[in-house]
Amino acid sequence: MYKSTYDGASVMSGSTNGVQVKIREVSKNKCPYIHCYAHRLNLVLVDVAKSVEIVDNTIGLLEVIYAYQSSSTLRYKIFFDVQKDCETILKVPQYSNTRWVAKYKGIHFFLIRFEHVIKALSQLSSSSKKKRP
């Protein structure tokens, strides 16, 4: 082995106990730690997306909606039930700061199920108003 790359997680990059140190010890090779270019590019893209206000706000909204519906079985069921008329029932995907595939799935879900998300939120809003004194 003459080169290897790693993501930036401390478990990988740690200079004392990181996986990269263990691999060098086992392989008896002095190859340097190199932060994977794909992971570095991802970090750049995350920073760029956060610097665009509308993108940052949209992603933040998706995160809040996911957290809201996933923290209650009742709310989760309502998000599920409003899709009964659909051929395929989808669950709201969990958002990830580091995985662009997760971002894509989240945005795609909201694009194709926007009407259902609004319907679920409306049902939840009206049921919470009924409970208020």
C-alpha contacts under 8 A as a table, 3 or more apart, distances in Angstrom:
res1	aa1	res2	aa2	distance
1	M	4	S	7.63
1	M	27	S	7.63
1	M	29	N	7.16
1	M	31	C	7.76
2	Y	29	N	7.45
2	Y	31	C	5.81
3	K	31	C	5.45
3	K	32	P	7.14
4	S	31	C	7.14
4	S	32	P	7.68
4	S	33	Y	7.05
4	S	34	I	6.67
5	T	33	Y	6.55
5	T	34	I	4.80
5	T	35	H	5.55
5	T	36	C	4.85
6	Y	12	M	6.37
6	Y	13	S	7.02
6	Y	20	Q	7.53
6	Y	33	Y	7.37
6	Y	34	I	6.33
6	Y	35	H	5.17
6	Y	36	C	5.08
7	D	12	M	6.67
7	D	13	S	7.38
7	D	35	H	5.72
7	D	36	C	5.50
7	D	39	H	5.87
8	G	12	M	6.73
8	G	13	S	5.95
8	G	35	H	6.10
8	G	36	C	7.73
8	G	39	H	7.40
9	A	12	M	5.44
9	A	13	S	6.08
10	S	13	S	4.90
10	S	14	G	5.10
10	S	18	G	6.77
11	V	14	G	5.88
11	V	17	N	7.54
11	V	18	G	5.03
11	V	19	V	6.33
12	M	18	G	4.73
12	M	19	V	4.67
12	M	20	Q	5.85
13	S	18	G	5.20
13	S	19	V	6.86
13	S	20	Q	6.26
13	S	33	Y	7.24
13	S	35	H	7.99
14	G	17	N	5.57
14	G	18	G	3.89
14	G	19	V	7.32
14	G	20	Q	7.51
14	G	21	V	7.49
15	S	18	G	5.83
15	S	20	Q	7.87
15	S	21	V	6.42
16	T	21	V	6.67
17	N	21	V	6.27
17	N	22	K	7.00
18	G	21	V	5.34
18	G	22	K	6.59
19	V	22	K	5.02
19	V	23	I	6.13
20	Q	23	I	5.15
20	Q	24	R	6.23
20	Q	33	Y	6.60
21	V	24	R	5.12
21	V	25	E	6.18
22	K	25	E	5.03
22	K	26	V	6.16
23	I	26	V	5.19
23	I	27	S	5.89
24	R	27	S	5.21
24	R	28	K	5.56
24	R	29	N	5.17
24	R	30	K	6.18
24	R	31	C	6.96
25	E	28	K	5.14
25	E	29	N	7.07
26	V	29	N	7.99
35	H	39	H	7.40
35	H	40	R	6.99
36	C	39	H	5.35
36	C	40	R	6.25
37	Y	40	R	4.89
37	Y	41	L	5.99
38	A	41	L	5.06
38	A	42	N	6.19
39	H	42	N	4.95
39	H	43	L	6.33
40	R	43	L	5.12
40	R	44	V	6.39
41	L	44	V	5.04
41	L	45	L	6.20
42	N	45	L	5.04
42	N	46	V	6.13
42	N	98	T	7.08
42	N	100	W	7.76
43	L	46	V	5.12
43	L	47	D	6.28
43	L	98	T	7.53
44	V	47	D	5.16
44	V	48	V	6.15
45	L	48	V	4.99
45	L	49	A	6.02
46	V	49	A	5.15
46	V	50	K	6.16
46	V	97	N	7.52
46	V	98	T	7.74
47	D	50	K	5.10
47	D	51	S	6.26
48	V	51	S	5.11
48	V	52	V	6.77
49	A	52	V	5.45
49	A	55	V	6.00
49	A	56	D	6.24
50	K	53	E	6.79
50	K	55	V	6.74
50	K	56	D	4.75
51	S	56	D	7.03
52	V	55	V	5.45
52	V	56	D	6.07
53	E	56	D	5.09
53	E	57	N	5.98
54	I	57	N	5.10
54	I	58	T	6.00
55	V	58	T	5.11
55	V	59	I	6.13
56	D	59	I	5.30
56	D	60	G	6.03
57	N	60	G	4.95
57	N	61	L	6.10
58	T	61	L	5.08
58	T	62	L	6.32
59	I	62	L	5.09
59	I	63	E	6.25
60	G	63	E	5.09
60	G	64	V	6.28
61	L	64	V	5.10
61	L	65	I	6.19
62	L	65	I	5.19
62	L	66	Y	6.14
62	L	95	Y	7.57
62	L	106	G	7.20
62	L	107	I	7.69
63	E	66	Y	5.18
63	E	67	A	6.17
63	E	94	Q	7.66
63	E	95	Y	6.04
64	V	67	A	5.10
64	V	68	Y	5.98
65	I	68	Y	5.01
65	I	69	Q	6.17
66	Y	69	Q	5.46
66	Y	70	S	5.94
66	Y	92	V	6.27
66	Y	93	P	7.15
66	Y	94	Q	6.36
66	Y	95	Y	7.51
67	A	70	S	5.26
67	A	71	S	6.01
68	Y	71	S	5.67
68	Y	72	S	7.39
68	Y	75	R	7.69
69	Q	72	S	6.07
69	Q	73	T	7.82
69	Q	75	R	5.04
69	Q	76	Y	5.00
69	Q	79	F	7.24
70	S	73	T	7.05
70	S	75	R	7.22
70	S	76	Y	5.70
71	S	75	R	7.78
71	S	76	Y	7.80
72	S	75	R	5.26
72	S	76	Y	6.08
73	T	76	Y	4.93
73	T	77	K	6.01
74	L	77	K	5.12
74	L	78	I	6.33
75	R	78	I	5.09
75	R	79	F	6.33
75	R	124	L	7.31
76	Y	79	F	5.23
76	Y	80	F	6.24
77	K	80	F	4.89
77	K	81	D	5.88
78	I	81	D	4.95
78	I	82	V	6.14
78	I	120	A	5.95
78	I	123	Q	7.94
78	I	124	L	7.89
79	F	82	V	5.69
79	F	83	Q	7.17
79	F	91	K	7.72
79	F	116	H	7.48
79	F	117	V	6.79
79	F	120	A	5.38
80	F	83	Q	5.75
80	F	84	K	7.41
80	F	89	I	6.85
80	F	90	L	7.34
80	F	91	K	6.73
81	D	84	K	5.47
82	V	85	D	7.52
82	V	116	H	5.90
82	V	119	K	6.91
82	V	120	A	6.24
83	Q	86	C	5.36
83	Q	88	T	7.98
83	Q	89	I	5.78
83	Q	90	L	7.76
83	Q	116	H	6.33
84	K	87	E	7.86
84	K	89	I	6.89
86	C	89	I	6.24
90	L	109	F	7.73
92	V	106	G	7.08
92	V	109	F	6.85
93	P	102	A	7.34
93	P	105	K	6.62
93	P	106	G	5.42
93	P	109	F	7.43
94	Q	102	A	7.02
94	Q	106	G	7.03
95	Y	102	A	5.70
95	Y	103	K	5.97
95	Y	106	G	6.34
96	S	99	R	5.47
96	S	100	W	7.61
96	S	102	A	5.74
96	S	103	K	6.48
97	N	100	W	7.85
97	N	103	K	7.86
99	R	102	A	5.37
99	R	103	K	6.61
100	W	103	K	4.88
100	W	104	Y	6.08
101	V	104	Y	5.02
101	V	105	K	6.13
102	A	105	K	5.05
102	A	106	G	6.08
103	K	106	G	5.13
103	K	107	I	6.16
104	Y	107	I	5.24
104	Y	108	H	5.85
105	K	108	H	5.03
105	K	109	F	5.94
106	G	109	F	5.17
106	G	110	F	6.43
107	I	110	F	5.23
107	I	111	L	6.19
108	H	111	L	5.02
108	H	112	I	6.24
109	F	112	I	5.44
109	F	113	R	5.75
109	F	114	F	7.70
110	F	113	R	5.08
110	F	114	F	4.90
110	F	117	V	7.33
111	L	114	F	5.45
113	R	116	H	5.23
113	R	117	V	6.19
114	F	117	V	5.08
114	F	118	I	6.26
115	E	118	I	5.25
115	E	119	K	6.21
116	H	119	K	4.89
116	H	120	A	6.08
117	V	120	A	5.14
117	V	121	L	6.14
118	I	121	L	5.13
118	I	122	S	6.00
119	K	122	S	5.06
119	K	123	Q	6.19
120	A	123	Q	5.14
120	A	124	L	6.19
121	L	124	L	5.05
121	L	125	S	5.97
122	S	125	S	4.99
122	S	126	S	6.10
123	Q	126	S	5.26
123	Q	127	S	6.10
124	L	127	S	5.19
124	L	128	S	6.13
125	S	128	S	5.23
125	S	129	K	6.29
126	S	129	K	5.09
126	S	130	K	6.39
127	S	130	K	5.22
127	S	131	K	6.65
128	S	131	K	5.25
128	S	132	R	6.72
129	K	132	R	5.34
130	K	133	P	7.92
